[in-house]
Amino acid sequence: MVRFKAWVIEKGEAGQTLSFTDFDAADLMDGDVTVRVTHSGLNYKDGLAMTGRSPVVRRFPMIPGIDFSGVVETSDHPDYTPGDAVVLTGWGVGETHLGAYAERARVNGDWLVPLPNGLSPAQAMAVGTAGYTAMLCLMAIEAHGLTPADGPALVTGASGGVGSVAVALLARAGWHVIASTGRMEEADYLRGLGASEIIDREDLAKPGKPLGKERWAAAIDAVGSTTLANVLAQTKSDGAVAACGLAQGMDLPTSVAPFILRGVSLLGINSVTTPRPKRRAAWARLAKELDLAALAAMTNRVGLAEVGRLGEDILSGKVRGRTVVEIG
């Protein structure tokens, strides 16, 4: 019998519980690759899962953790052999499939990508789901035809995981970056990542007009709800907003005005089931284009035994940048 340490979410008559315990490898779910997990990350969705604040988890028991890096232990998949370094984000891991806050994971090999050249396993999880999502947003904006010459780019939730990487990526690509944050005390941190302007999130969080003054050509929004509505209302003609989050809410109280009067485009970003070619392209660009010094500046580290206490912190906005969970 092989047992290993894991965080496990159970649900009973009294509600959901989270415990750090020994888990039997025989209870891992089906998959053709078993990975010795070395690192994971802390994401907003992980906070929702661990606290039960939203029905993210759809089977019990569940090991939370939606992303990981690690080393292949056994494989029946043609693309991977024991010893290969791999990365996983998305595909329902930590939601419907046992996740990453554990010393072992068994998954479908099609969900994996090789660890990109130029990134260590720890750096890959400093990027994690958040940074990978930020790159998908940048790729969508570029595919829309927008460039830094078209005007500034806004990032909402800029002090968080997606936002921090988005600021760094946009700045490295030559954009004038406007960072929106609810923590103005983080202004120096955001300027260090490349932001040129800092605005208070309250400027965007309250109901506004269907159309406002044109302020940015592109935006990456991780907040949703009224904030996203105001971002759209202040986007320049023929600009685009990449939407990837719902920290403020899932609703979108907007009108058709930005779309039919200014030709603004709303670009939805799905980072969970991205096709493998696009997924690999995003990781290759992250390894090449993300400033590793900026990545280090936005990253904190915790041990596996500590991550269970951080669910409420990330939901309440107390976690800055990225948190790497050191497992192996």
N, C-alpha and C positions, 0 to 999 in steps of 0.2 A: 504494500500500500504506500503510495507516494502522496504526501500531504505538503501543503505550502501555505504561507501567510496570504490572507486576502481580506479586503473589506467586503462584507456581505449585507445586502438589504433584504430583510424579511418583511412579510406583511401578514398580520393576524387580526383578530377581532379588535385589539386595542390600537391598531394602526400600524404604521411603518416603523421599523427599527433598523439601526445601522450598527454593525459590530465588527471588530477586528478579530479574526479567528483563524483557525486552521481549516483548510479546504482540501477535500479529497480529489486528486486528479481524475479519478474515475467518474466524477460528477461533472467534468467539463463537457461542453456541448459538442456536437458533431463538427468536424472540420478536417481538412487534409493536411494542415500544417500546425505543429505545436511549437510555440515560441517561448523561450525564456525571456521574460520581460525585464528590461533593465531600467527603463525610464517611462514616465507618463507625464501628463500635464493636468493642470486644473483649469477647467472651462466653465462657462456660465451654465451649460447644460448639466455638467457634473454637480454643480451646486443644487440645481433643481432636483436631480435624481437623489442626492444624498439627504436632502431635507424633506423631500416629498411635497414641496411647495407647488409642483406641477406634475401631472401624470406622465412624466417622461418614461419611467420604468413600466414596461407592459408585461413582464413575467417575473415571478418570484420563485425561489430566491434569485437575486441578481448581484453580480459583482459590478459596481459602477466603474467609470473611467472610459471615455470615448476615444482615446488615442493612446498609442504606445510606440516605443522603439524597442528592439530586442534582437535576439539571435535565434535562428531556427534550430530547434532540437531534433525534430523528426519531420519528415515531409513525404507525402505521396503526390505532391504537386510537381508537374514537370519543370516549373520555373525556379524551384527552390530546393536547396540541399542543406543538410546540417552544417552550421557554421555561418550561413549567410546572414548578414545584417539587414534588417527590414524595418519598415515603418508602416503603421496603420492609422488611418483616420476614418471615421464614419461607419457606414454600412450597418447601423443599428447596434454596434458594439457598445455595451454599457446601458442599453435600453431594452433590446429584445434578445441580445446575445451576450453571454457572460463577458465582462469587460476587463479593463486594464489595471485596476488597482489590486493587483495580485502578482505573484511571482511567476505564474504560468498563464498562458492563454492558448486556446485551440480555436483556429479560425479557418475560413475558406481562403485558400491561397490567392484567389482572384482579387481579394480585398487588399492584399499587401502591395507595397512598392519597395524596390531595393533602396537601402539607405543611400541618399544622393552623395556623389563624390563632393568632398569639401565640407560636409557636415558630420560632426560626431553624433553618436546617439543622443547625448544630452542636448546638443544644439538643435537636433531635429525636433525634440520635444519642447525646447524653448520656443521654436516656431509653432509646432503642434497644430491642432485644428484651427486655432485662432489665426495664426500667421498664414496657414495654407488658405483659409477663407479670404484673408486680406489680399493675397496674391490673385485668387480667382476674381475678386472685385476689380483689381487693377487690370487684369487681362480683359474683363468685360468692357471696361471703360475704353481701353485701347482699341478693342475690336469695334467699338462704336465709332471710332475715328477721331476721338478727342486726344489732344496733345497739350503740353504745358503752355503753348502759345495761345490757346483758346481762353485762358484765364485761370483763376485759382481753383484749387480742389479743397473741399471741406471734408473733414473726418469727424463724425459724432462719436460720443463715447470714447474720446481719444486717449484717456488714461487707462482704459481697459486693455485686454489682450488683443482683440482684433484691431482696435484703434491704434494702439502703440505700434504694432507692426505696419499698419496702413500708413501712418505718418512717416515712418522710416522709409518704406518702399516708395511712396510718392515723392518724398524729398530727394531720395537718391535718383529718381527718374527725372528730376528737374522741375517738379511742380512747386508753385507757391502754395504752401499748405496752411489752411486755416483749421485749427484744432478746437473743437468744442468739448468742454469738460465741465462736470459739476464740482470739480476740485481745483479751484484756481490756484491753490497752493502748489499744484503740480506744474505750474507754468514753466519753471526752469527745466524740469524733467522733459517736458514736451519740446521745448526749444532745443534741448540737447539731442532729441531724436530727429530734428529737422523742421519743426513747425515754425512758420514765419509770423503767424498771428494766433492769439489765444482768445476765444470768446467763451462767455459763461453759458452753460447749457440752458439756463433760464431764458435766454434770448430766443430759444427755439421750442421750449417745452410747453408753453401756454398757447391756447387757441389763437390763431392769427387769421389774416385775410387770405382769400383764395389765391391772390397774386400779390407778391411783395416786390421790393426793389431787387433787381438782378444782381447777385453777389458772387456767384461761383459758377464755373462751367461744368464741374463734375463734383460728385460727392460719394463717399462711402459711408453708409449709415448702418450702425449696429443697434439702433435704439427703437425704431418703429414708431407707431402711433402718431401722436400730435407732432412730435419732433420730425418725423419723416414727412408729414404733411407740410410743415413749414420749410423744410429743406427743398421740397419740390417747388413750393411757391416762390422761392428766391433763387432758383436755378436759372441761368442764362438761357436765351433762346437756343434751341438745338443741343442743349446740354443733356447730361444723363446722370442718374443717381443709381448706384449699385446698392441694393438693400439686402442685408444678410443677418439681421438680428431683430430682437423683440424685447429688449430690456425694459422699455416703457410700456409695451403692450402689443397685442396682435392686431388691434384695430388700425384703420387708416382713415381718419376723418378729413378727407380732402375732397376736391371737386375735379371736374374734367378740365378746368381752366389752364393749368400748367401744360397739359398735354395737347390741347387743341388751339391754344392761343400763342404758345411759345414753342411747341414741338419738343417739349421735354420728354425724355424716355426714362422709364423705370425699369431697371435691369435686376431681375430676381436672381439670387445666387444660391444654388443648391450645392453644398459641400459634402453632402452625405453619400450620394450615389453617383458621383462624378465618374464618367467613363474613364477607363484606365489611360488611354493616350493623353487626355487632357490633364488627368491627375499627375502623370509622370512629367508632363511639360511644366506644370506649376511648381513641382518640387525641384526640377532642374533649374528653373529661374530663381527660386528662392536661394538655392545653394550658390548661384552665381551673382545675384544682384543685391541680396540683403546684406547690409553692413553688419558684420559680426560684432564689431565694437558696440554698435547701437543695440544689437540683440542682447549682448551681455549686460548692458546698462539697464535693460528693462526686465531682467530675469532674476527671480529669487528661487531658492531651492529648499525643499522640505523632504523628509524621509517618508516612506510609505505609512509608517505608524502615525504620522502627524496629519495626513491630508484629510482625515475624517472630520476634523474640527473646523475646516475652512469653508464648508458649504455655505453657511450663513454669511460669512465674510464676503465671498465673491458676489452673492446676490445683493448685498447691501452696498456694494461699491467700495469696499475697504481694501480690495486687492488691486495693486497697481501692476500694470504690465503683465508679464507671464510668470507662472510658477511651475517649475519642473519638479516632478515627484521622482525621487531617486529610489529605485526598487531593488535592482540587482547589485 
